[in-house]
Amino acid sequence: MVASGAFAPGHVGELTQIVPFEMVDAALESTTTGPTRVRELPSRVVVYLLIAAALFAELGYTQVWARMVSGLDGLTVANPGSSALAQARRRVGPTPLRELFGLLAGPVTGATRWRGLLVCAIDGTSMSVPNSDPNRGAFYRLHSGDLDSGYLMIRLVTVVACGTRTVIDAVFGSFGVSEIAYAPRLFASLREGMVVLADRNFAVAALIGAIAETKADLLIRGKAGHTMPMIERLSDGSWLSVKGPVVVRVIDAEIVVDTGGAARTVRYRLLTTLTDYRRYPAMELVRLYHQRWEIETAYAELKSSMLGGRVLRARTPAGVEQEVYALLIAYQALRIAIADATLTDPGVTPLRGSFGIAVNTARDQLVHAAGVVAGTSIDLVGKIGAAVLAELLPPRRSRQCPRVVKRALSKHRAKGALDRTNYSSVSISISLCELPGLTSTMAP
């Protein structure tokens, strides 16, 4: 079943149960001023068109529309051209999409917790946008030596729940603004009962102080070579120090990865506000920090599985904002579908659900206009969940992956002797580093 009349094309297949008509209408009503009227392309339908376009990043909007109506045999539906669809998207604007994402954002039931704390990560990434005149006035082109990137770029910074890879909050804008400058706009979504993981770029006193004010705890990798005063040495080998106004616990660890042919040793310094070493053992915190990479996988799903490495469509800043929010909504809906399905099997975590299978199944359901309205009995799995559960990913393999540029500005600079091979690790050993001879520089 679909909606009636002019609203019939407004759906995203089975994902409509996660982004239902009432939710879209609520987002539109809260952001629309003045009287509204039913058009040939109602605003609700346009919102679903934008979300559907995020599932078909390789297609133009007219072809996306064709897929939305292909399963509506026997119903009279509009046949708009590209110009009419463009006018409808401009009429709706980005604000309802931003409101709709706010309604969907957040951790879901079954999100992973460590010692009672919701494990989250914060980090940034970039996406390319068309090099149009309006976009040039708002966005930034990456420079490297004498080379410029072919496209303008935006920076996206998010907070992600590591256990499910659902997005808790997001902010984006010009790539010319650093992720450190964007990050404080996300802190309103942090609260007590969370532990936030971040890389070395976030090991800034002002950010650590701002996160601590939210009552959330943090686990951040320290910057190499940065000296810190010791307040007190703890019996597990960690020690207390200060970062700005915050007392932090410092954990120095050495990680050795053996790939069979060679071993690689890396030294880590972690800073955390979890100062109780008995309740939060240092060795567990070192292992927990590895969860930070879940946000990198989330970005890979957004940029590779959904966008396929493509440039965004929109040629205006308002259109870019609208498109990014639609992409986040579609991603969040897919992640919720995966999490709901894995809830039915306590032995399966959401991270073993294939995002690629979920995307492809959601596309099929949209084309057939299937599962738009839930039946009388609640089914947490659905077709998308059933497809995911039928082909679960194997447990995570232990690998050592080089951190290299995947798409360089120049193919010539990309060449060289750099080893880009992913090696399976035979064993990984972690040891806490002792600090012999280190004396207290501050009173306890």
C-alpha positions as CSV (number, residue, x, y, z in Angstrom):
1,M,0.0,0.0,0.0
2,V,1.1,3.5,-0.7
3,A,-0.4,6.9,0.0
4,S,-3.4,8.1,-2.2
5,G,-3.6,10.6,-4.9
6,A,-0.7,13.0,-5.6
7,F,1.1,11.6,-2.5
8,A,1.4,8.0,-4.0
9,P,5.0,8.4,-5.4
10,G,6.2,9.6,-1.9
11,H,8.0,6.5,-0.5
12,V,11.4,4.8,-0.3
13,G,10.1,1.2,-0.3
14,E,10.5,-0.7,2.9
15,L,12.6,2.1,4.4
16,T,9.4,4.2,4.6
17,Q,8.5,2.2,7.7
18,I,11.6,3.8,9.4
19,V,11.0,7.2,7.8
20,P,7.1,7.2,7.8
21,F,4.7,9.7,6.3
22,E,3.9,11.2,9.8
23,M,7.6,11.9,10.5
24,V,8.1,13.6,7.2
25,D,4.9,15.6,7.6
26,A,6.0,16.7,11.1
27,A,9.4,17.8,9.8
28,L,7.7,19.8,7.1
29,E,5.1,21.4,9.4
30,S,7.7,22.5,11.9
31,T,9.8,24.3,9.2
32,T,7.1,25.6,6.9
33,T,5.5,29.1,7.4
34,G,2.3,30.2,5.8
35,P,-0.5,28.2,4.2
36,T,0.3,25.1,2.2
37,R,-1.5,23.5,-0.7
38,V,-1.4,20.1,-2.4
39,R,0.6,20.4,-5.6
40,E,1.3,17.9,-8.4
41,L,4.6,17.4,-6.5
42,P,3.7,17.7,-2.8
43,S,6.5,18.6,-0.5
44,R,6.3,15.2,1.2
45,V,6.9,13.5,-2.1
46,V,9.9,15.8,-2.8
47,V,11.5,14.8,0.5
48,Y,11.2,11.1,-0.4
49,L,12.6,11.9,-3.8
50,L,15.7,13.4,-2.2
51,I,16.1,10.4,0.1
52,A,15.6,8.0,-2.8
53,A,18.3,9.9,-4.8
54,A,20.8,9.1,-2.0
55,L,20.2,5.4,-2.7
56,F,20.7,5.9,-6.5
57,A,23.7,8.2,-6.5
58,E,24.6,7.3,-10.1
59,L,21.2,8.5,-11.5
60,G,19.7,11.8,-12.3
61,Y,16.5,12.9,-10.5
62,T,14.2,12.1,-13.4
63,Q,15.5,8.5,-13.4
64,V,15.2,8.3,-9.6
65,W,11.5,9.4,-10.0
66,A,11.0,6.7,-12.6
67,R,12.0,4.1,-10.1
68,M,9.8,5.5,-7.4
69,V,6.7,5.2,-9.6
70,S,7.7,2.0,-11.5
71,G,5.8,-0.2,-8.9
72,L,2.7,1.9,-8.9
73,D,0.9,0.2,-11.8
74,G,-2.7,1.2,-12.2
75,L,-2.3,4.5,-10.3
76,T,-2.3,7.9,-12.0
77,V,1.0,9.6,-11.1
78,A,2.7,12.8,-12.2
79,N,5.4,12.7,-14.9
80,P,7.5,15.7,-14.1
81,G,10.5,16.8,-16.2
82,S,13.9,17.7,-14.8
83,S,13.0,21.4,-14.6
84,A,9.9,20.7,-12.5
85,L,11.8,18.5,-10.2
86,A,14.5,21.1,-9.8
87,Q,11.9,23.8,-8.9
88,A,10.3,21.4,-6.4
89,R,13.6,20.8,-4.7
90,R,14.3,24.5,-4.4
91,R,10.8,25.1,-3.0
92,V,11.3,22.5,-0.2
93,G,14.8,23.7,0.6
94,P,17.2,22.1,3.1
95,T,15.5,23.0,6.4
96,P,12.9,20.1,6.4
97,L,15.7,17.6,5.6
98,R,17.8,19.0,8.5
99,E,14.8,18.6,10.8
100,L,14.0,15.1,9.6
101,F,17.6,14.0,10.2
102,G,17.3,15.4,13.7
103,L,14.3,13.1,14.3
104,L,16.2,10.0,13.1
105,A,19.6,10.8,14.6
106,G,20.9,9.0,17.7
107,P,21.9,5.6,19.0
108,V,19.5,2.8,18.5
109,T,18.3,-0.1,20.7
110,G,21.1,-2.6,21.2
111,A,23.9,-0.1,20.8
112,T,27.2,-1.4,22.3
113,R,28.2,-0.3,25.8
114,W,31.4,-0.8,27.6
115,R,31.2,-1.0,31.4
116,G,27.9,0.8,31.2
117,L,29.1,3.6,28.9
118,L,27.8,4.1,25.3
119,V,30.9,4.0,23.1
120,C,31.0,6.8,20.5
121,A,33.6,8.3,18.2
122,I,34.0,11.8,16.7
123,D,35.9,12.5,13.5
124,G,35.7,14.3,10.2
125,T,35.8,13.4,6.5
126,S,35.5,15.2,3.2
127,M,33.2,15.0,0.1
128,S,33.5,16.6,-3.3
129,V,30.9,19.0,-4.8
130,P,30.5,20.4,-8.3
131,N,32.8,23.3,-9.2
132,S,29.9,25.8,-10.0
133,D,30.0,29.5,-9.5
134,P,27.6,29.5,-6.5
135,N,29.5,26.7,-4.8
136,R,32.8,28.5,-5.4
137,G,31.6,31.3,-3.2
138,A,30.8,29.0,-0.3
139,F,33.2,26.0,-0.5
140,Y,36.9,25.3,-0.7
141,R,39.3,23.8,-3.2
142,L,42.1,21.6,-1.7
143,H,45.6,22.7,-2.6
144,S,48.7,20.6,-2.6
145,G,51.9,22.2,-3.8
146,D,51.2,23.5,-7.3
147,L,48.2,21.3,-7.7
148,D,44.5,22.0,-7.0
149,S,41.8,19.4,-6.5
150,G,39.4,19.1,-9.5
151,Y,36.4,19.7,-7.3
152,L,35.4,21.9,-4.4
153,M,35.2,20.1,-1.1
154,I,33.0,20.1,2.0
155,R,34.0,18.8,5.5
156,L,31.6,16.5,7.4
157,V,32.1,15.9,11.1
158,T,29.9,13.5,13.0
159,V,29.5,11.6,16.3
160,V,28.9,7.9,15.6
161,A,27.8,5.1,18.0
162,C,30.5,2.6,17.4
163,G,28.5,-0.5,18.1
164,T,25.9,0.2,15.4
165,R,27.6,2.9,13.3
166,T,24.4,5.0,13.6
167,V,24.9,8.8,13.5
168,I,24.2,10.7,16.7
169,D,24.8,14.1,15.3
170,A,26.5,15.8,12.3
171,V,27.7,19.1,11.1
172,F,29.2,20.1,7.7
173,G,30.4,23.1,5.7
174,S,33.4,24.4,3.8
175,F,36.5,22.3,3.8
176,G,38.4,25.5,4.7
177,V,37.1,25.2,8.3
178,S,38.9,22.6,10.4
179,E,37.2,19.7,12.1
180,I,38.4,21.1,15.4
181,A,36.4,24.3,14.7
182,Y,33.3,22.3,13.7
183,A,33.4,19.8,16.6
184,P,32.0,22.1,19.4
185,R,28.7,22.3,17.4
186,L,28.3,18.6,18.1
187,F,28.8,18.8,21.9
188,A,25.2,19.4,22.6
189,S,24.5,15.8,21.7
190,L,27.1,14.5,24.3
191,R,25.9,13.6,27.8
192,E,26.8,11.7,30.9
193,G,27.0,7.9,30.2
194,M,29.0,8.3,27.0
195,V,32.7,7.7,26.3
196,V,33.9,9.6,23.2
197,L,36.8,8.3,21.2
198,A,38.9,10.6,19.1
199,D,42.2,10.8,17.3
200,R,45.2,13.0,18.0
201,N,43.8,16.0,16.2
202,F,41.2,16.4,19.0
203,A,43.8,16.3,21.8
204,V,43.4,20.1,22.3
205,A,42.9,21.5,25.8
206,A,39.9,23.6,24.8
207,L,38.1,20.7,23.2
208,I,38.9,18.3,26.1
209,G,37.5,20.9,28.5
210,A,34.4,21.4,26.4
211,I,33.7,17.7,26.2
212,A,34.2,17.3,30.0
213,E,31.7,20.1,30.6
214,T,29.0,17.9,28.9
215,K,29.6,15.2,31.6
216,A,30.6,12.7,28.8
217,D,33.9,10.9,29.3
218,L,36.6,10.8,26.6
219,L,39.4,8.6,25.4
220,I,41.7,10.5,23.0
221,R,45.1,9.6,21.6
222,G,47.8,12.1,22.7
223,K,50.1,13.9,20.4
224,A,53.6,12.5,20.0
225,G,56.3,14.5,21.8
226,H,53.9,16.5,23.8
227,T,55.2,16.7,27.4
228,M,52.7,16.6,30.3
229,P,53.2,17.1,34.0
230,M,52.7,14.2,36.3
231,I,50.3,14.6,39.3
232,E,50.3,11.0,40.6
233,R,51.5,7.6,39.4
234,L,48.9,4.9,39.6
235,S,49.6,1.3,40.5
236,D,48.6,-0.1,37.1
237,G,51.3,2.0,35.3
238,S,49.1,4.8,34.2
239,W,49.4,8.3,35.8
240,L,47.4,11.4,36.3
241,S,48.1,14.8,34.6
242,V,46.2,17.9,33.5
243,K,45.1,19.0,30.1
244,G,43.8,22.6,30.3
245,P,41.3,22.6,33.2
246,V,40.7,18.9,33.2
247,V,42.5,16.1,35.2
248,V,43.2,13.3,32.8
249,R,44.6,9.8,33.2
250,V,47.6,9.1,30.8
251,I,48.1,5.5,29.6
252,D,51.3,4.7,27.6
253,A,51.1,1.4,25.7
254,E,53.2,-0.4,23.2
255,I,51.4,-2.5,20.6
256,V,53.3,-5.1,18.6
257,V,51.7,-6.5,15.4
258,D,53.2,-9.7,14.0
259,T,52.2,-10.4,10.3
260,G,54.2,-13.6,10.0
261,G,57.0,-12.1,8.0
262,A,57.7,-9.0,10.1
263,A,56.6,-7.3,13.3
264,R,55.7,-3.6,13.7
265,T,55.8,-1.8,17.0
266,V,53.7,1.3,17.7
267,R,53.7,3.4,20.8
268,Y,50.4,4.9,21.9
269,R,49.6,7.5,24.5
270,L,46.0,7.7,25.5
271,L,44.3,10.5,27.5
272,T,41.1,9.7,29.4
273,T,38.8,11.3,32.0
274,L,38.1,7.8,33.3
275,T,40.5,8.2,36.2
276,D,39.4,5.2,38.3
277,Y,42.0,2.6,37.3
278,R,40.2,-0.1,39.3
279,R,36.9,0.4,37.5
280,Y,38.4,1.1,34.1
281,P,41.5,-1.0,33.6
282,A,44.2,0.5,31.4
283,M,44.6,-2.6,29.2
284,E,40.9,-2.6,28.5
285,L,41.0,1.1,27.6
286,V,43.8,0.4,25.1
287,R,41.8,-2.3,23.4
288,L,38.6,-0.1,23.5
289,Y,40.4,2.6,21.6
290,H,40.4,0.4,18.5
291,Q,36.6,0.9,18.3
292,R,37.4,4.4,17.0
293,W,37.9,2.9,13.6
294,E,34.2,2.2,13.4
295,I,33.6,5.8,12.4
296,E,36.1,5.4,9.5
297,T,34.0,2.4,8.3
298,A,30.9,4.5,8.6
299,Y,32.4,7.1,6.3
300,A,33.5,4.3,3.9
301,E,29.8,3.1,3.8
302,L,28.6,6.7,3.1
303,K,31.2,7.6,0.4
304,S,31.8,4.2,-1.2
305,S,28.8,2.0,-0.7
306,M,26.2,4.8,-1.2
307,L,28.0,7.5,-3.3
308,G,30.4,5.1,-5.1
309,G,33.1,7.7,-4.8
310,R,31.0,10.2,-6.8
311,V,30.7,13.9,-6.6
312,L,27.5,15.3,-5.1
313,R,24.9,16.5,-7.6
314,A,24.0,19.9,-6.2
315,R,25.4,23.1,-7.8
316,T,24.3,25.5,-5.1
317,P,25.2,25.7,-1.4
318,A,21.5,25.2,-0.4
319,G,21.3,22.2,-2.7
320,V,24.4,20.8,-1.2
321,E,23.0,21.1,2.3
322,Q,19.8,19.5,1.2
323,E,21.6,16.6,-0.5
324,V,24.0,15.9,2.4
325,Y,21.1,15.7,4.9
326,A,19.2,13.4,2.5
327,L,22.3,11.2,2.3
328,L,22.6,11.1,6.1
329,I,18.9,10.2,6.5
330,A,19.2,7.3,4.0
331,Y,22.3,6.1,5.7
332,Q,20.7,6.3,9.2
333,A,17.6,4.5,8.0
334,L,19.7,1.6,6.6
335,R,21.7,1.3,9.8
336,I,18.5,1.2,11.8
337,A,17.2,-1.5,9.6
338,I,20.4,-3.6,10.1
339,A,20.3,-3.0,13.9
340,D,16.6,-3.9,14.1
341,A,17.3,-7.2,12.2
342,T,20.2,-8.2,14.4
343,L,18.2,-7.7,17.5
344,T,16.3,-10.9,16.7
345,D,19.5,-12.9,17.2
346,P,21.4,-12.1,20.4
347,G,24.5,-13.8,19.0
348,V,24.9,-11.4,16.1
349,T,26.1,-7.8,16.3
350,P,25.0,-5.1,13.9
351,L,28.6,-4.8,12.7
352,R,28.2,-8.2,11.0
353,G,25.4,-6.9,8.9
354,S,26.5,-6.2,5.3
355,F,25.8,-2.5,4.5
356,G,26.1,-3.3,0.8
357,I,23.4,-6.0,0.9
358,A,21.2,-3.6,2.8
359,V,21.6,-0.8,0.2
360,N,20.9,-3.1,-2.7
361,T,17.9,-4.7,-1.1
362,A,16.5,-1.3,-0.2
363,R,16.9,-0.2,-3.8
364,D,14.9,-3.3,-5.0
365,Q,12.1,-2.6,-2.5
366,L,11.9,1.0,-3.6
367,V,11.6,0.0,-7.3
368,H,8.8,-2.4,-6.4
369,A,7.2,0.0,-4.0
370,A,7.2,-2.9,-1.6
371,G,6.8,-2.8,2.2
372,V,5.9,0.9,2.2
373,V,3.3,0.5,5.0
374,A,3.8,-1.9,7.8
375,G,1.4,-4.8,8.2
376,T,-0.9,-5.5,11.2
377,S,1.9,-7.5,12.9
378,I,5.2,-5.8,13.7
379,D,8.1,-7.3,11.8
380,L,11.5,-6.0,12.9
381,V,13.3,-7.9,10.2
382,G,11.5,-7.2,6.9
383,K,13.0,-8.0,3.5
384,I,16.1,-5.8,4.1
385,G,16.8,-7.5,7.5
386,A,16.2,-10.9,6.1
387,A,18.7,-10.3,3.3
388,V,21.2,-9.1,5.8
389,L,20.8,-12.0,8.2
390,A,21.0,-14.5,5.3
391,E,24.5,-13.3,4.4
392,L,26.2,-12.1,7.5
393,L,29.8,-10.9,7.3
394,P,32.4,-13.1,9.0
395,P,33.8,-12.0,12.3
396,R,36.3,-9.1,11.9
397,R,39.7,-10.3,10.7
398,S,42.8,-9.0,12.4
399,R,44.7,-7.0,9.8
400,Q,47.3,-4.3,9.5
401,C,46.2,-1.7,7.0
402,P,48.5,1.1,5.8
403,R,47.1,4.6,6.1
404,V,47.5,6.0,2.6
405,V,45.8,8.4,0.2
406,K,43.3,6.4,-1.8
407,R,42.6,9.1,-4.4
408,A,45.6,11.4,-4.9
409,L,45.4,14.8,-6.6
410,S,47.8,13.5,-9.2
411,K,48.3,10.0,-10.5
412,H,52.0,10.7,-10.9
413,R,52.5,11.6,-7.2
414,A,50.6,8.5,-6.2
415,K,53.4,6.3,-7.7
416,G,56.3,5.2,-5.5
417,A,57.7,2.6,-3.3
418,L,55.0,2.9,-0.6
419,D,53.6,-0.5,0.4
420,R,49.8,-0.4,0.2
421,T,49.2,-4.0,1.0
422,N,46.9,-5.1,3.8
423,Y,48.5,-7.8,5.9
424,S,46.7,-10.3,8.1
425,S,48.2,-10.3,11.6
426,V,49.3,-13.5,13.2
427,S,49.3,-12.0,16.6
428,I,48.9,-8.7,18.4
429,S,50.4,-8.0,21.8
430,I,49.8,-5.0,24.0
431,S,52.0,-4.0,27.0
432,L,51.8,-0.9,29.2
433,C,54.9,1.1,29.2
434,E,56.7,1.8,32.5
435,L,58.0,5.3,33.2
436,P,61.2,4.7,35.1
437,G,62.8,7.7,36.7
438,L,59.8,9.9,36.1
439,T,59.2,12.1,39.2
440,S,56.1,14.0,40.1
441,T,56.2,17.6,38.9
442,M,53.0,18.6,40.6
443,A,51.6,18.0,44.0
444,P,48.9,15.3,44.2
